[in-house]
Amino acid sequence: MDRTAAMRRWDGPITVVLGILLAAAAAYGFVMVGLSAFIADSCVDVHCDDTRFSVGLLIGLAGLPVVLVAATVAAFRLRARGRAAFVAPLVGFVLVAVVVFGALGIVYSAVPGASLF
């Protein structure tokens, strides 16, 4: 069996497993960004930047489903063209991490005294 046949044989199952893990990571990130809204409770005594807080939540809550759908569509398109499709979920993992940490960084920077780490 040559190398391309072996890659085609394992590409489907690897893509499916990575896609399921990507969906779980996106769901976990969605919950983490959603729970970060509770940091607004500390805005009673201090002045928070409400616009930055809302933008951070919007980026996290809208960006994660967009990344998940984009990675899924990219995997199907790569598979239809005969290329390795498992790359799309791997890129999706990187984008999920960027969106989650970016959104949480924006949300936490809107509240004085809050720290992400």
N, C-alpha and C positions, 0 to 999 in steps of 0.2 A: 504494500500500500504506500503510495507516495505521500508527500507531506501535505499537499492541498486536500487530498481526500480525507486524511486524518483530521485536518483542521475543520473541514465541513462536517465531519461526523460529530465532533465535540462542540462546535460553535453553538448549536441550538440549545443543548442543555445548559451550557455555561451561561449563555445569554439569559435564559429563563431564570436561573438561580440568582444571577447578579441583578436581574430586574426586580425580583421579589425582595432581595436585600435592599435595593435602592428604594423601593416603595416603603419598606419598613423604616429606613433612615429618614426619608422625607416625612413620614408620619410622625416619627419621634421629634424631628426638628419643628414640625408644625405645632406639636403640643408644647414644646419648649418655648417657642416664640409666643404662643397663646398664653402660656402661664406667666410670661414676663410682663404681661399687662398688669399683674398684681403689684408690680413695683410702684405703680402710680399711687398706691395707698400712702406712700411716704411723701407725696407731694402736698400734703395738708399743711405741713409746717414750713416748707421751703417752696420757692418759686421754680417750677419745672418748665422746660421748653416743650409746650404741648404740641407744637407743629413737628418738631424733630421726633418726639415720641410717637406721634401718629404715623409719620413717614416710615419709621423703623418697623412698626407693626405691619404696615401695609406691604413693605418689601418682604418681610418674612412670611406673612400669611398668603400673599398672592404669588410670591416668587417661587415657593417650593412646589406648588402644583404645576406651575409653568415649566420648571426644570424637569419634573417627572414626566410630563406629557412630551416635552421636547426629546428627552432621552428615549422614550418609547417609540416615538415616530422615527427618530434617527436609526434605532435598531432595526425597525421594519424596512426602512429604505436601504440600509446597508445590506441587509439580508436579501432583499430583492435584487440588488446589483451584484450579488455573489461575493461580497467582501465580508471580512470578519465583523460580525455584529456585536460581539461582546465588548468592543471598545466603547460603545455608546453608554452603557451603564457605568463603566469606569469613569468616563468623563462626567457623567451625571453625579457620581459620588463627590467629585471635586467641586462641582457647581453647588451641590446641596450644602457642603461645608462652607463655601464662600458666602452663600445666601444666609445661612443660619448665623454664622459668626458676624457677618456684616450687619444683619438686622439687630442682633442682640447688642452689638457694639453701639449702634445708633440709639437704641432704646435706653440702654444703661447710661449713655453719655447725656441723655436729656434730663436725667435726675441728678442733681448735685449730691455728691457723696456716695453715689452708687458705683460699684465696681463689678466688672464682668468676671474677673478672676479672683 
